[in-house]
Structures are given as C-alpha cells and as structure tokens.
C-alpha cells in the first residue's frame, strides 16, 4: 500500500477513534488505548513486521466496536498467516457486520487455508447466492487464494458448477473458467468451458477461452479449428484481433499470429508486432515482403516509420541498413530511441569503440531528454557486461550516478550487477539506498528480500522486507514467489509449497517452477518435482535458479 494511503488510513482511524474526545478534554481510556495500538500496528506494518502488526491491530479491534477496524485486523492476520488471529478478528467482524459479503469472503479464505471444506462450502454457497455481483467476486478471490490442500479449491469449484450456482453472466463464467485453468485442472476446465460455450456460443471471448482450454489439454488441432471459425467481423476489432493473435502465438504459430494482425487497419504498432512475430518464426520471406511494402508505401517516411524500418532491418540481419535508418530519424520523439538503437547496432557490427563513443556523446548531450541520457548509461553498462568488461560496467554505473545522483534505475541495475558478482554487501548497499529515497519501492523491497533469503542466512530480515512488498502488492506473483522462498529457507516447507504453487498459478515463470521443484524434492515428492523442473526447462533451460536447483538436488 502506498505510504500516502497508509497515512490516510491512520488519519481516518485517528478521527474515528478520537471524535468524541473533541467534545471533551478527557477521552475514555479505552479509546486512547485503541489509538495507541492502531499507530503501533501501522508502524509494524510499514516496517514489514506482519506478525506484530497482526497482534496490534487485533488488540485495537478488541478495544472498540468498529467493524472497519475488525476487518483490517482480519486482513492483516490473513496476510501474515496468523490463522488464530484471523479467527478471532473474524469473530469480532462477524459480530459487527454479520451480513457483510467481504466478511463472508474472508471466512471462506480462512476456511480454505485451514482445509475446512465444510466451512468453506457454506461460505461460498452464501456468497454465490447473493444477488449482489460482489458475492461471486469474493468467492472467486477466496478460491484463488490457495490453501494447505491444493485440490480443495478445485473440488469446491466443481461443486459450484454442478450446483448451477454461477450467475448467468458472461463475465462470471469467464472468470471461473479462467480460475479452473489457473488451478491446472484440465477436466474441470473442460467442463466449465463447455458450459460457457453452451450458454454464450456466439461470444468471441468464449471462442478464445474454448481455444485456450483445448490448447492446454493438448488438442492443438481442434484449438486451431475453433480459432479458424471466428468471422472476419471479429478481426476488425483491434482488441479481439490482438487476443486471437496471442492465442495463435501460444500455439507456437507465429506466422498465423502475424497473418491475424494483418487483417484490418494497420499502424506502426501492428506493423512492429507483425515484424517481431515473423522474425521469431524465422520467416525471412514474409518479413522481407513486409519490409519492402513499408518502404514502398512511404517515400518520405516520418521519424516513427524510419525507426520501425530500422528495427525490421535488424530482424532481417541487415545491420548496416538498420544503422542507416536509425541515423536518418530526424529530431523528435523517436530520435532518442533511434540513437540508442544505433549504438546497439554498431556493437553488433563489431564496431564496439564507435558504439561506446556514441553512447558517451548521448550521455553528454544537454539537448537530449534526461530519460534518454540515463538510458544511454544503462545500455552502455549492458554492452560492457556483454563484452566481458566487468570494470567497464562498474565505471559506467559510477559515471551514471555522478550525472544523475541517486537515480533509482541506475542504482537498481548496479545492485543486480553486484549480486551477479556475489558481492552481496554492495548489492544490499545499493538496494538500501533506493529504499531511503523511496521506502515503498516494491521492486527493490522484493529484490533485497529475495537476495538476503537466497544468498545469506538473514532470513528474518529478508521476511520483513518481503512482507513490506506483500502489503503493497499481495497478488504479485514475483513477490509471492519470494515469500515462499524465504519460508523454505526458514524450514517451513509446507507453507512454502502453498505460496510457491500459488505464485506459479499466477505466472508461469521458470524461476518459480524451479523453486516449486526444489521444495517438492526436499519434501520427498521427487516425481512431482521432476515435472516442475521439466516445466522450467521448457520455459528457459538456461535459467540460473533452475541450474542451481538441478545441481543442488541432483535431479
């Protein structure tokens, strides 16, 4: 949560708790106690001490009759995995807002966390029966929150489908079908998608969902057939055209994706996407035809088109043509990007000295905007690293920070560079400097927390940093992965597995898959661990975390 929002929360609670005191000089002691505990809880929350925050907020909730405070205490307890505190806070919340859908959603979440199928079923049923559409939304959130038994959410979702409790709304059906796919339940996903297709047969989004379900189940031929049945009117709509192209890309057919994007009106963005897809497919013939088409259509191309033609020339492995296009981009919004790309192209042409010289020129160009100049330092550092010039890379960072003192992006990049060199002390120093400048920078909180968890034994400190990031972005897959990883390092394996599985459900990432596989291996579930290692290999066989996990486990 951003600091300004936290401050607003504290102020609103201060007003709510101290309102009667404004009418008299002496406030009731209980309200003074509540005010103190709220402030202590908020301080603990901002410093990443979630268990302490949970304790303080629960104490504050006990001291007042405020339903909002009880809700806040419940949510913090759930976030900190304090099931006992969440149970007590929920009891207070239920007494003060017994018909609240939000409270019912929290009840369902806690029941799933405890593996209490009976209680979860009861609360989910109540939510789904509500005429308010927030009912099914809270149910969806609860089912997606994970639990000790990864099969329980899928089982209960199946019961909701069998009981015909999902509202007759396309959005609701699409949401629950998406959840089934995330839970990696192919049979359940097939059933739900079948129901959606029966109810909304002409809706393009349903056709896309059906194709995705078929693809995930391995029936790629049928998925293509379903996609091919979409009428030309659908492809006239840019957002649907992009979605269809993305599904073809997921099927591994970049050429079909590019052909889909070629339907309807074209602009530089669609041309760029088509070019990148054709380059990925290594379809030089089609890419050359597109390149020639664009050159013919624009005898005097503007800056944006010249930049695009340069990129296409790069795709076609014509670096000299690319360089010529980039250097022909006139002053304007595309000029800075063209200068950066020109330097990169020079490097690829093995004219490294000239590449570095052009980047130095851009860094010192007072007429260029600050973003372009800062990015010139970042690109030079990247190229120095690629060239195996460790000292040169660090020198670039030093010059960049001299020109832009305390620039967060440069500090962050240097922190990652130190981590690659196993200089964890230096990496930590840069990350902490960012947090002095921007205490709520979630990317840095997560990076520092993960680094400490992965590369040191300062696990408690790492947990506090990651918890601060989780408070701000509780559904961020990368942060959930870091949380699971620090739980693993703390020896809390079952809890770690729940979080890592949830992270992989949210984002199919090779590093997350490697983490799940390592925890499963250590828990003795080696066959399932191998499946996750295989999944990580498919996504990125060179991933650092995967290589380390395979070396450690011998898998």
N, C-alpha and C positions, 0 to 999 in steps of 0.2 A: 504493500500500500504506500503510495507517495507520502512524503513527510507532511505535505500541506493537508492531505486528507486525515492523517493521523491527528494533526493539530486540531483540525475542525472537530474531530470526534471527541477529543479531550475537552475542548471548549464547550461543546454541546452537553457533554456529561456534567461538566462543572456547573453549567447553568441549570440543568435539570436537578442536580443534587443540592445546589445551594440556593435555589429560587426562594424557598420560604425564609431563608436567612436574611434575604434582602429587606424583609419587613420587620425584622427584629435584630438586635445587636448580637444575640446569642443563638447559634444554631444548635439543633439537637445533636448530641454526641454521636449517635448512630450515623447521621449524615456526614459528619466530619470524618468518621472512620471510613465510610464508603468513598468519600472524595480522596482520601489518602491512598486507599488501596487501588482505586482506579488509576491514579497517577503512577503508583508503583508498578502496576500491571502494564501500563503503556510504556514505561521506561524499559521494563524487562522485554517487552515485545520488540521494541526498536533495537535492542542490543542482541536479539536472537536467542534469548533465554526463554524458550517457549514453555517449558515446564513451570518456571517461575511465574510467567505471565498467566498461565492457566490457573495457578493457585491463587494469585492475587485477584484476578477477575471473578473467580468463584466466590472468594471471600466478599468482594464488593456486591455481588449478586445476592448473597445471603443477607446483607445488611440493608437492602432496600426492597421495594415492591416493584421495581422497574422491569418490565418484560424485555425491553431492549437490552438491558444490561445482562439479563439471564441468557438471551440469545447470543450476545457477544461472548460470554463466558463459555457457552456450549461450542461455538465455532472454534475458539482458540484451543479448547480442550481436544476437539477432534483433530485439529491441525497438529497438535503436539502428541497425538496418540495416547492421550490420557483418558482411557476409557472410563475409569472410575469417576474422574472429574466431570467428564461429559455426561455420564449417567445422572450425577447429582444436579448439574446445571440444567439438564433437560427436565428434570423433575420440577425445578423452580419455574422454568419457562412454560411447562405444560400447565402449571397451576395458575399462571398469569395470562396465558394466551392459549387456552385449550383447543381452540378451533383453527389455529394458525397453520396454513399449509407449509410454511417454512419450518415450523416446529416438527410437523409430521415428516418432512423430508429429512431433517436431522435425525429423527427417531429411526427412520429406515436405514440411513447411512450407518448409524451406530450398531443397529442390529446386524447388518451385513458384515461390519467389521468384527463383531463377536461371533459370527457364524450362526446366529439365531434365526433360522429360516422361518420359524413360526411368527416371530415378532415382525420380521421384515415383510413377510407376506401380508400381514394385517395392515401395516402402514402403507405399503404400496397399493393395496386394494383401496384404501381410503383416498389416497391421492388420485388414483385413476378414476375414481367415481365422482370426483369433484367437477362441477360444471365450469369452474374457472380453469382456463388452459394452463395456468401456472401449476396446477396439480400434476399433470403428466410431465411437465418440465422438471419439477422437483423429483419425481420418480425416476426419470431418465438420469438425472445427476447422481442420485443415490446408487443406482445400478452401475454407473460408470466409475464409482469411487473406489472399487476394489474391495478386498477383504481377505480373511485368512484362507478361505476356500475359494479358489478361482472359478470353480464350477457352479457355485451357488448363484451368482448373478445371472448366469446363462439359464440355469434351471428356472429361476423365478421369472425371467423374461419370457421363457417359453410358456409358462403358466398364464402370463398376462395375454399372450397371443391366443392360447387355447380358450381362455375365458372370454374372448372377444371384448376386452376392456379398453383397447387402444381406440381413441376417438376417431371418428370418420373424417379426419383432416389429413390432407396430403403431407403437411409439414410434420405432424406427429408420426405418421407411418415412416416417412423418410428418416426421421431422427432415430427411431427404434431399430430400423433396418441397418442404419449406419453403426449403431451400437453393437448389433449382433456381429457385424463384420469386424469391428474392432476387437471383440471378445474372442475372435478366431473360432467361431462356432459355425462351420460350413453348413451343417444340416439345418440348424436353426435359422441361419441367414437365408438359406434356400426357401424355407417355409414362409418367412416373413416377406421376402421379396415376391414370392408367388402370390401372397395375399395382396400386396401393394399393386402388382400388375393387374390382378383381377379387378381391383377397385378403381384404379386410375389408368386404364390401358392406353390412353392417348396422350398422357402427360410425358413430355420429353425427359424430364428429370427422372421419371420412373424407368424409362427405357435405359438411361445411363446407369441407374442403380442396378438394373437387371443385368446389363452387360458386365458391370464390375463384379457382381456376385458370381456370374458364370466364369469370369476370368480367374477369380480367387479359387474357385473349385476345380480349376484345371481344364475347363471346357472352352478353350480359346476359339475354336472354330464356331461354336454356337454364339459366343460373345461377338465375334465379327459379324455374324449373320444378323444379330439383333441391332447392332450399330448401323449396318447397311440398310436396315428398314426405316431409318429416320428420313423423313421427307425433306426436300430442298428448302421448304419454308423454315424449317428448324435451323438450318445452317445459315440462313440470312441474319439470324440474331447473333451478334458478336459474342455475348457471354456463353450461349449454348454452343456456338462453333468452337470456342476455346475449350469447353468441357468435353466435347466429342473428341477433339484433337488430343486432349490429355489422356483420354481413355485408350485411344489408339497407341499413344506413346507408352502407356502402362502395359499394353500388349506386346511391346517391343517392335512396333511397326511405325518407325519414324517417318517413312515415306508416306504412308496413309495419313499420318497426322499432318504432315506438310500439305498434302493434297486437300485435306479438310479445310485448313486455314486459307487455302487459295480460293475457296468459294466466297462470294460476296465482296463488298467493298474492301479495298486494301489501303493500308497506310504504312508508314515506316516501321511501326511496331509489328504488324503482321508480316511484313517482308523480312524483318530481322528474325522473327520466330521461325518462319519457313526456312530461312537460310541455316539457322542453327540446327534444325531438325535434319535437314538434308546433309549437313556436314557430319552430324552424329551417325547418320546411316551410311556415310562414306559414298553418297550418291553424287559423284562428281559431275555426271552428265546433266542431271536435273539442276544441280546447283549452278553449273556454268550457264545453263539456259536462263535461269532466273537472273543471274548477274548480268548477262548480255541484254536481257529485257529491260532491266532498270537503267542500264547505260544508254540504251536507245531512247527510252521514254523521256530522259532528262538531258537535253543538250547543254543546259546551263543549270546543273543541279545545285540546290541550296546546301547550306552547311550540314544540315542533318542528313541529307541524302548522300553527300560525299563521305560523311563519317560511316554510314551504313555500307557504302560500296567498299570502303577500306576494310571493314570487318569481313565482308564477303570475300574479298581478295585474300584475306588471311586464311579463311576457311578453305579456300581453293589452293592454299600453299603457294600463293604468288606474293611473297613478302615485298618485293620491290614495287609492285603495283599498289599494294596496300599503303606503303610508305608515301607514294606519290599522292594518293587520295587524301591521306591524313594531312599532308603538308599543304594541300590545296584548300583545306577548310578555312574560310575567312573568319574574321573576328566575329564573335557572337557566342551564344550559349554552348555550341558544340566545339568551340575552338580548344578549350582546356582539355576536354576528353580526348580530342584528336592528338594533342601534343603528348599526352601520356601514352596513348596507343602507339604513336610514332616511336617513342623511346623504347617501348617493349618490342616493337618490330625490328628496330635496329639491333637490339640484343639478340633476337632470333636470327638475324642476318650475320651474326658473329662480329658485328661492329660494336663491341661492348664499350670501348672507350668513348665512342660518339654517343651511345645510349646514355651513359652516365653523365656526359657533358651536357646533353640536352636537358636531362633532369635537373642538373645543377643550375642551368640557365633558368628553368621554370621556377625553381625554388627561390631564386633571387629576383624574379620579375615582379616589380611592385604593381604593374598594371593587371596582373592576374589576380583572381579572387583567392581568398585565404584557403578555401577548401581545395582548390587545385594545387596550390603551393604545398599544403600539408600532405595531400595525396602523392605529390612528387617525392616527398621524403619516404612515405610508406612503400611506394613502388621501388624506389632505389634500394631500400632495405631488403625487400623481397628478392630483387635481382641479385644483390650481393650474396644473400643466403644461397640462392640457386647456383651461384658461381663458386660456392665453397669458400667465400671470403668472410669468415667469422668476424675478424677485426673490422673489416669494412662495414659490415652490417651494424655493428655496435656504434661505429663512428657516425653512421647516418642518423641513428637514433639520437645521439648526442647533439648533432647539428640541428636536427628537427626540434628538439626540446629547447635548444638555445634560441631558435627562431620563434617557437611557439611554446613558451614556458608552461608546464603543467597541462599540455594538451592531452586529453583523456585517451584519444585513439592512439597516439604515439606511445604513451605510457603503457597502454594495454598490449600493443604489439611487442614492445620491448619486454614486458613481463612474460609473454609467451615465449619469446626468444630465450630469455634466461632459463625458463623451465625446460626447454629443449636441451639446454646445456647442462642440466642438472644443478644449476645454481639457484636452488630454491630460496635461499636467503635474499638474493637480488630480485627474483620474481615477486616474492612477498613484499619487498620494499616498494616496488612499482605499483602493485595492486593496492597496497595500503595508502599510497599517496593519492590514488584515484578516489579512494573512499573518504579521504579527508576533504577532497574537493566536492565529491558527490556521494554522500553517505548512503544514498538509496540506489546506487547503480547496481542493478540486479545481476547484470552480466559479470561484473567484477566480484561481487559477493559470491556468486556461484563459482567463478574461476578460482578465486583464492581458497574457498572452502574445499573444492574438489582437489586442488593441488595439495593442500595440507593433509586431506584424508588419504590421498593416493601416494604421496611421496614422503610423508613424515608419520610420526606416531602421535601427533597432536589432534587426536580425533574429537575430543570435546570442543576444542576451539573451532575445528572445522564444522562441527554440527551447528554451533551458534551462528556462524556465517551463512551456512546453507539455509538454516531456519529463517534468517532475516530475508533471504531471497524468496523462500517459500511463502512467507507472509505477503509479499508483494505480488507474486505470480504463482498461486497454488496449483495451477493447471499446466505449468510449463514443463514439458517432457524432460528437457535437459536438467532442470533443477530437481525434478523428482528422481531422475537417474542419480544425480549427485547425492541426494538424500539416501537413496537405497544403498549407494556405495559406501557411505560413511557408516551406515548401520551395519553393513557387512564387516567393515574394518573394526567395528566395536564388538563383533562377535554375535550380533543379534540377527542371526541368519534367517529365521522365518519371517521376521518383519522386513528385512532387506529384500527378500524374494518378492513379497507382496508389492513393494514400491517399485522394484525394477520391472516386474511384469507389467505393472500399470504404466510405467514410462514407455515400455515397448509397444503397448496397446495404443498409446497416443502418438508415437512416432517410430516408424520402422528405421532404426539407425544402427549401423554396425557396432558402434561402441556400446550402446545399450544392450544389444544382443550378446556381445562378448561378456558383459557384466552378468547378465542373467545366466549364461552358460557357466561361468566360473562359480557362481554361488551354488547352482544346481550340482556341479561336480563335487564341490566341497561337502555338500549335504548328502552325497552318495547317489544322487539321481543322474547317473552318467549317461544313460541312453537319451534322456531328455536334454541334457547339457549338450550332447553332440548335435542335436537338432538346431539349437540356438547358435552353436559355433558354425554350422553349415550355413545358417541364415546370414550370419555376419560375413562369411566368405563371399556369398552371392552379392552382398551389398558393396563390400570393399575388402578384397583379400589382403590388402597391404595395411589395413587399419592398425595403428600402434597398440591400442588396447587389446585387439584380437590376438596380435602376435605375442604380446606379453602373457595373455591368459593361456594360450596354447602352450607356451614354454613352461609356465608355472604348473599347469595341470598334466602336461604330457599327452593331452588329447590329440 
